[in-house]
Amino acid sequence: EPRFESGRAFYRLWLRVERAGLRAAVMASLADDPAGAASVADLLPAGRVLVSALRVGRAPPGSAYPRARLPVDELLV
């Protein structure tokens, strides 16, 4: 599978997690570190490759980060 497709699936999964009211944090070291990736690869079905990993859970109400993007009316001059 092309990496673009894997990345698209990863981000769509992340959006579904957020839409369900949960929060996710990327655990990039599991996929980026060869030893970490090898230890997780043993848990995957045959033919599957670790692209990335998310830690998923409930977040306390009001703990979400504020939006990083400015409102449109503040962007246009």
N, CA, C and O atoms as a Tinker XYZ file with bonds, in Angstrom:
   308  protein
     1  N      0.854000   -1.180000    0.000000    73     2
     2  CA     0.000000    0.000000    0.000000    64     1     3
     3  C      0.896000    1.239000    0.000000    63     2     4     5
     4  O      1.851000    1.301000    0.774000    81     3
     5  N      0.611000    2.207000   -0.837000    73     3     6
     6  CA     1.392000    3.446000   -0.832000    64     5     7
     7  C      1.287000    4.158000    0.517000    63     6     8     9
     8  O      0.237000    4.124000    1.159000    81     7
     9  N      2.355000    4.790000    0.936000    73     7    10
    10  CA     2.371000    5.492000    2.226000    64     9    11
    11  C      1.304000    6.579000    2.297000    63    10    12    13
    12  O      0.771000    6.860000    3.370000    81    11
    13  N      0.995000    7.187000    1.162000    73    11    14
    14  CA    -0.056000    8.205000    1.141000    64    13    15
    15  C     -1.380000    7.611000    1.601000    63    14    16    17
    16  O     -2.094000    8.216000    2.400000    81    15
    17  N     -1.704000    6.430000    1.096000    73    15    18
    18  CA    -2.951000    5.767000    1.480000    64    17    19
    19  C     -2.940000    5.385000    2.956000    63    18    20    21
    20  O     -3.953000    5.518000    3.643000    81    19
    21  N     -1.792000    4.909000    3.442000    73    19    22
    22  CA    -1.680000    4.562000    4.865000    64    21    23
    23  C     -1.880000    5.797000    5.733000    63    22    24    25
    24  O     -2.582000    5.747000    6.743000    81    23
    25  N     -1.262000    6.902000    5.336000    73    23    26
    26  CA    -1.414000    8.152000    6.089000    64    25    27
    27  C     -2.842000    8.649000    6.083000    63    26    28    29
    28  O     -3.345000    9.128000    7.100000    81    27
    29  N     -3.497000    8.534000    4.936000    73    27    30
    30  CA    -4.898000    8.955000    4.835000    64    29    31
    31  C     -5.766000    8.125000    5.789000    63    30    32    33
    32  O     -6.609000    8.673000    6.499000    81    31
    33  N     -5.561000    6.825000    5.802000    73    31    34
    34  CA    -6.343000    5.955000    6.688000    64    33    35
    35  C     -6.072000    6.289000    8.153000    63    34    36    37
    36  O     -6.988000    6.284000    8.976000    81    35
    37  N     -4.820000    6.576000    8.474000    73    35    38
    38  CA    -4.451000    6.925000    9.852000    64    37    39
    39  C     -5.180000    8.194000   10.307000    63    38    40    41
    40  O     -5.771000    8.215000   11.387000    81    39
    41  N     -5.142000    9.237000    9.496000    73    39    42
    42  CA    -5.786000   10.486000    9.891000    64    41    43
    43  C     -7.306000   10.372000    9.903000    63    42    44    45
    44  O     -7.963000   11.025000   10.713000    81    43
    45  N     -7.868000    9.564000    9.032000    73    43    46
    46  CA    -9.321000    9.359000    9.073000    64    45    47
    47  C     -9.725000    8.614000   10.342000    63    46    48    49
    48  O    -10.760000    8.908000   10.940000    81    47
    49  N     -8.901000    7.648000   10.749000    73    47    50
    50  CA    -9.159000    6.962000   12.015000    64    49    51
    51  C     -9.112000    7.960000   13.173000    63    50    52    53
    52  O     -9.979000    7.945000   14.047000    81    51
    53  N     -8.111000    8.815000   13.175000    73    51    54
    54  CA    -7.962000    9.816000   14.230000    64    53    55
    55  C     -9.192000   10.735000   14.274000    63    54    56    57
    56  O     -9.678000   11.055000   15.359000    81    55
    57  N     -9.690000   11.153000   13.135000    73    55    58
    58  CA   -10.886000   11.993000   13.096000    64    57    59
    59  C    -12.105000   11.250000   13.645000    63    58    60    61
    60  O    -12.930000   11.849000   14.335000    81    59
    61  N    -12.228000    9.959000   13.347000    73    59    62
    62  CA   -13.347000    9.177000   13.888000    64    61    63
    63  C    -13.254000    9.060000   15.404000    63    62    64    65
    64  O    -14.269000    9.111000   16.098000    81    63
    65  N    -12.047000    8.904000   15.912000    73    63    66
    66  CA   -11.843000    8.839000   17.362000    64    65    67
    67  C    -12.295000   10.153000   18.001000    63    66    68    69
    68  O    -13.020000   10.146000   18.996000    81    67
    69  N    -11.865000   11.279000   17.429000    73    67    70
    70  CA   -12.242000   12.588000   17.962000    64    69    71
    71  C    -13.751000   12.811000   17.855000    63    70    72    73
    72  O    -14.368000   13.353000   18.772000    81    71
    73  N    -14.339000   12.394000   16.739000    73    71    74
    74  CA   -15.784000   12.558000   16.541000    64    73    75
    75  C    -16.566000   11.768000   17.591000    63    74    76    77
    76  O    -17.676000   12.149000   17.964000    81    75
    77  N    -15.985000   10.675000   18.060000    73    75    78
    78  CA   -16.640000    9.849000   19.077000    64    77    79
    79  C    -16.504000   10.449000   20.477000    63    78    80    81
    80  O    -16.985000    9.870000   21.451000    81    79
    81  N    -15.847000   11.610000   20.580000    73    79    82
    82  CA   -15.718000   12.271000   21.877000    64    81    83
    83  C    -14.500000   11.841000   22.668000    63    82    84    85
    84  O    -14.371000   12.177000   23.845000    81    83
    85  N    -13.612000   11.107000   22.037000    73    83    86
    86  CA   -12.387000   10.671000   22.699000    64    85    87
    87  C    -11.226000   11.549000   22.232000    63    86    88    89
    88  O    -11.366000   12.326000   21.288000    81    87
    89  N    -10.107000   11.420000   22.886000    73    87    90
    90  CA    -8.904000   12.158000   22.502000    64    89    91
    91  C     -7.813000   11.162000   22.157000    63    90    92    93
    92  O     -7.777000   10.051000   22.687000    81    91
    93  N     -6.926000   11.570000   21.264000    73    91    94
    94  CA    -5.848000   10.692000   20.837000    64    93    95
    95  C     -4.524000   11.448000   20.871000    63    94    96    97
    96  O     -4.468000   12.653000   20.628000    81    95
    97  N     -3.477000   10.718000   21.176000    73    95    98
    98  CA    -2.121000   11.262000   21.154000    64    97    99
    99  C     -1.254000   10.288000   20.364000    63    98   100   101
   100  O     -1.290000    9.079000   20.595000    81    99
   101  N     -0.487000   10.821000   19.444000    73    99   102
   102  CA     0.374000    9.988000   18.607000    64   101   103
   103  C      1.539000    9.462000   19.441000    63   102   104   105
   104  O      2.158000   10.203000   20.205000    81   103
   105  N      1.819000    8.197000   19.284000    73   103   106
   106  CA     2.969000    7.558000   19.941000    64   105   107
   107  C      3.955000    7.195000   18.834000    63   106   108   109
   108  O      4.183000    6.019000   18.549000    81   107
   109  N      4.531000    8.218000   18.218000    73   107   110
   110  CA     5.364000    8.043000   17.029000    64   109   111
   111  C      6.574000    7.157000   17.283000    63   110   112   113
   112  O      7.038000    6.477000   16.367000    81   111
   113  N      7.086000    7.150000   18.488000    73   111   114
   114  CA     8.297000    6.366000   18.745000    64   113   115
   115  C      8.066000    4.875000   18.510000    63   114   116   117
   116  O      9.008000    4.151000   18.188000    81   115
   117  N      6.835000    4.408000   18.665000    73   115   118
   118  CA     6.569000    2.991000   18.425000    64   117   119
   119  C      6.794000    2.613000   16.967000    63   118   120   121
   120  O      7.249000    1.507000   16.674000    81   119
   121  N      6.481000    3.516000   16.064000    73   119   122
   122  CA     6.665000    3.224000   14.642000    64   121   123
   123  C      8.033000    3.682000   14.138000    63   122   124   125
   124  O      8.607000    3.059000   13.245000    81   123
   125  N      8.551000    4.756000   14.701000    73   123   126
   126  CA     9.808000    5.338000   14.204000    64   125   127
   127  C     11.051000    4.619000   14.709000    63   126   128   129
   128  O     12.057000    4.551000   14.004000    81   127
   129  N     10.989000    4.087000   15.914000    73   127   130
   130  CA    12.143000    3.395000   16.484000    64   129   131
   131  C     12.128000    1.941000   16.020000    63   130   132   133
   132  O     11.143000    1.237000   16.242000    81   131
   133  N     13.205000    1.480000   15.379000    73   131   134
   134  CA    13.211000    0.109000   14.859000    64   133   135
   135  C     12.928000   -0.957000   15.926000    63   134   136   137
   136  O     12.213000   -1.921000   15.656000    81   135
   137  N     13.479000   -0.795000   17.127000    73   135   138
   138  CA    13.238000   -1.793000   18.176000    64   137   139
   139  C     11.781000   -1.751000   18.631000    63   138   140   141
   140  O     11.171000   -2.796000   18.856000    81   139
   141  N     11.226000   -0.557000   18.765000    73   139   142
   142  CA     9.820000   -0.424000   19.161000    64   141   143
   143  C      8.888000   -0.991000   18.107000    63   142   144   145
   144  O      7.936000   -1.702000   18.429000    81   143
   145  N      9.163000   -0.676000   16.845000    73   143   146
   146  CA     8.333000   -1.180000   15.751000    64   145   147
   147  C      8.398000   -2.706000   15.664000    63   146   148   149
   148  O      7.392000   -3.362000   15.396000    81   147
   149  N      9.583000   -3.260000   15.891000    73   147   150
   150  CA     9.727000   -4.721000   15.841000    64   149   151
   151  C      8.932000   -5.393000   16.951000    63   150   152   153
   152  O      8.343000   -6.453000   16.741000    81   151
   153  N      8.912000   -4.778000   18.137000    73   151   154
   154  CA     8.170000   -5.394000   19.244000    64   153   155
   155  C      6.667000   -5.353000   19.004000    63   154   156   157
   156  O      5.951000   -6.273000   19.400000    81   155
   157  N      6.187000   -4.305000   18.363000    73   155   158
   158  CA     4.755000   -4.197000   18.066000    64   157   159
   159  C      4.390000   -5.058000   16.855000    63   158   160   161
   160  O      3.284000   -5.593000   16.786000    81   159
   161  N      5.306000   -5.192000   15.914000    73   159   162
   162  CA     5.024000   -5.971000   14.699000    64   161   163
   163  C      4.625000   -7.404000   15.022000    63   162   164   165
   164  O      3.848000   -8.009000   14.284000    81   163
   165  N      5.139000   -7.948000   16.100000    73   163   166
   166  CA     4.780000   -9.311000   16.494000    64   165   167
   167  C      3.306000   -9.438000   16.857000    63   166   168   169
   168  O      2.751000  -10.536000   16.813000    81   167
   169  N      2.670000   -8.329000   17.214000    73   167   170
   170  CA     1.268000   -8.333000   17.618000    64   169   171
   171  C      0.312000   -8.168000   16.432000    63   170   172   173
   172  O     -0.893000   -8.376000   16.569000    81   171
   173  N      0.851000   -7.795000   15.273000    73   171   174
   174  CA     0.021000   -7.519000   14.101000    64   173   175
   175  C     -0.253000   -8.789000   13.308000    63   174   176   177
   176  O      0.554000   -9.718000   13.317000    81   175
   177  N     -1.391000   -8.828000   12.623000    73   175   178
   178  CA    -1.669000   -9.968000   11.740000    64   177   179
   179  C     -0.627000  -10.031000   10.616000    63   178   180   181
   180  O     -0.024000   -9.017000   10.263000    81   179
   181  N     -0.429000  -11.194000   10.076000    73   179   182
   182  CA     0.530000  -11.392000    8.983000    64   181   183
   183  C      0.193000  -10.465000    7.819000    63   182   184   185
   184  O     -0.973000  -10.312000    7.455000    81   183
   185  N      1.212000   -9.854000    7.244000    73   183   186
   186  CA     1.015000   -8.973000    6.109000    64   185   187
   187  C      0.706000   -7.539000    6.472000    63   186   188   189
   188  O      0.604000   -6.694000    5.583000    81   187
   189  N      0.554000   -7.237000    7.755000    73   187   190
   190  CA     0.263000   -5.875000    8.196000    64   189   191
   191  C      1.548000   -5.185000    8.616000    63   190   192   193
   192  O      2.487000   -5.831000    9.082000    81   191
   193  N      1.587000   -3.862000    8.449000    73   191   194
   194  CA     2.755000   -3.066000    8.799000    64   193   195
   195  C      2.317000   -1.947000    9.733000    63   194   196   197
   196  O      1.269000   -1.335000    9.531000    81   195
   197  N      3.116000   -1.687000   10.744000    73   195   198
   198  CA     2.821000   -0.599000   11.680000    64   197   199
   199  C      3.125000    0.730000   11.003000    63   198   200   201
   200  O      4.257000    0.970000   10.582000    81   199
   201  N      2.122000    1.595000   10.896000    73   199   202
   202  CA     2.294000    2.920000   10.312000    64   201   203
   203  C      2.512000    3.924000   11.428000    63   202   204   205
   204  O      3.447000    4.723000   11.375000    81   203
   205  N      1.664000    3.887000   12.426000    73   203   206
   206  CA     1.768000    4.756000   13.584000    64   205   207
   207  C      0.891000    4.158000   14.672000    63   206   208   209
   208  O      0.199000    3.163000   14.456000    81   207
   209  N      0.931000    4.770000   15.829000    73   207   210
   210  CA     0.114000    4.291000   16.945000    64   209   211
   211  C     -0.503000    5.489000   17.655000    63   210   212   213
   212  O      0.103000    6.557000   17.742000    81   211
   213  N     -1.692000    5.296000   18.150000    73   211   214
   214  CA    -2.392000    6.327000   18.913000    64   213   215
   215  C     -2.694000    5.810000   20.308000    63   214   216   217
   216  O     -3.069000    4.651000   20.486000    81   215
   217  N     -2.529000    6.672000   21.285000    73   215   218
   218  CA    -3.022000    6.402000   22.630000    64   217   219
   219  C     -4.378000    7.083000   22.688000    63   218   220   221
   220  O     -4.473000    8.290000   22.463000    81   219
   221  N     -5.433000    6.324000   22.986000    73   219   222
   222  CA    -6.798000    6.840000   22.934000    64   221   223
   223  C     -7.449000    6.722000   24.305000    63   222   224   225
   224  O     -7.282000    5.722000   25.003000    81   223
   225  N     -8.192000    7.755000   24.678000    73   223   226
   226  CA    -8.909000    7.714000   25.947000    64   225   227
   227  C     -9.856000    8.882000   26.089000    63   226   228   229
   228  O     -9.968000    9.737000   25.211000    81   227
   229  N    -10.523000    8.892000   27.204000    73   227   230
   230  CA   -11.445000    9.990000   27.511000    64   229   231
   231  C    -10.645000   11.144000   28.100000    63   230   232   233
   232  O     -9.686000   10.942000   28.844000    81   231
   233  N    -11.055000   12.344000   27.756000    73   231   234
   234  CA   -10.421000   13.537000   28.295000    64   233   235
   235  C    -11.420000   14.238000   29.215000    63   234   236   237
   236  O    -12.622000   14.218000   28.950000    81   235
   237  N    -10.936000   14.852000   30.285000    73   235   238
   238  CA   -11.851000   15.586000   31.161000    64   237   239
   239  C    -12.549000   16.708000   30.399000    63   238   240   241
   240  O    -11.951000   17.310000   29.507000    81   239
   241  N    -13.799000   16.997000   30.736000    73   239   242
   242  CA   -14.512000   18.093000   30.053000    64   241   243
   243  C    -13.722000   19.400000   30.160000    63   242   244   245
   244  O    -13.165000   19.722000   31.210000    81   243
   245  N    -13.686000   20.136000   29.063000    73   243   246
   246  CA   -13.001000   21.422000   29.046000    64   245   247
   247  C    -11.492000   21.338000   28.911000    63   246   248   249
   248  O    -10.808000   22.357000   29.006000    81   247
   249  N    -10.961000   20.141000   28.690000    73   247   250
   250  CA    -9.509000   20.006000   28.612000    64   249   251
   251  C     -8.974000   20.084000   27.188000    63   250   252   253
   252  O     -7.766000   19.987000   26.973000    81   251
   253  N     -9.856000   20.257000   26.223000    73   251   254
   254  CA    -9.405000   20.314000   24.821000    64   253   255
   255  C     -8.590000   21.581000   24.594000    63   254   256   257
   256  O     -8.827000   22.617000   25.215000    81   255
   257  N     -7.636000   21.470000   23.699000    73   255   258
   258  CA    -6.833000   22.639000   23.341000    64   257   259
   259  C     -7.694000   23.610000   22.550000    63   258   260   261
   260  O     -8.582000   23.188000   21.809000    81   259
   261  N     -7.441000   24.909000   22.699000    73   259   262
   262  CA    -8.180000   25.870000   21.864000    64   261   263
   263  C     -7.761000   25.721000   20.407000    63   262   264   265
   264  O     -6.660000   25.257000   20.110000    81   263
   265  N     -8.637000   26.113000   19.520000    73   263   266
   266  CA    -8.325000   26.023000   18.088000    64   265   267
   267  C     -7.092000   26.861000   17.776000    63   266   268   269
   268  O     -6.959000   27.989000   18.250000    81   267
   269  N     -6.208000   26.306000   16.987000    73   267   270
   270  CA    -4.978000   27.006000   16.613000    64   269   271
   271  C     -5.206000   27.968000   15.458000    63   270   272   273
   272  O     -4.436000   28.911000   15.280000    81   271
   273  N     -6.231000   27.747000   14.689000    73   271   274
   274  CA    -6.500000   28.602000   13.535000    64   273   275
   275  C     -7.292000   29.830000   13.942000    63   274   276   277
   276  O     -8.177000   29.769000   14.795000    81   275
   277  N     -6.955000   30.937000   13.316000    73   275   278
   278  CA    -7.698000   32.172000   13.545000    64   277   279
   279  C     -9.025000   32.121000   12.829000    63   278   280   281
   280  O     -9.149000   31.453000   11.802000    81   279
   281  N    -10.032000   32.822000   13.358000    73   279   282
   282  CA   -11.302000   32.915000   12.630000    64   281   283
   283  C    -11.072000   33.628000   11.281000    63   282   284   285
   284  O    -10.145000   34.426000   11.145000    81   283
   285  N    -11.905000   33.337000   10.313000    73   283   286
   286  CA   -11.742000   33.904000    8.976000    64   285   287
   287  C    -11.724000   35.428000    9.020000    63   286   288   289
   288  O    -10.922000   36.050000    8.323000    81   287
   289  N    -12.584000   36.040000    9.820000    73   287   290
   290  CA   -12.641000   37.505000    9.841000    64   289   291
   291  C    -11.348000   38.126000   10.382000    63   290   292   293
   292  O    -11.097000   39.308000   10.145000    81   291
   293  N    -10.535000   37.371000   11.090000    73   291   294
   294  CA    -9.254000   37.885000   11.560000    64   293   295
   295  C     -8.135000   37.661000   10.538000    63   294   296   297
   296  O     -7.062000   38.252000   10.659000    81   295
   297  N     -8.374000   36.822000    9.542000    73   295   298
   298  CA    -7.374000   36.544000    8.524000    64   297   299
   299  C     -7.396000   37.539000    7.392000    63   298   300   301
   300  O     -6.352000   37.873000    6.833000    81   299
   301  N     -8.576000   38.014000    7.050000    73   299   302
   302  CA    -8.721000   38.928000    5.913000    64   301   303
   303  C     -8.482000   40.360000    6.364000    63   302   304   305
   304  O     -9.030000   40.826000    7.363000    81   303
   305  N     -7.655000   41.031000    5.601000    73   303   306
   306  CA    -7.321000   42.428000    5.946000    64   305   307
   307  C     -7.970000   43.349000    4.974000    63   306   308
   308  O     -7.819000   44.566000    5.081000    81   307
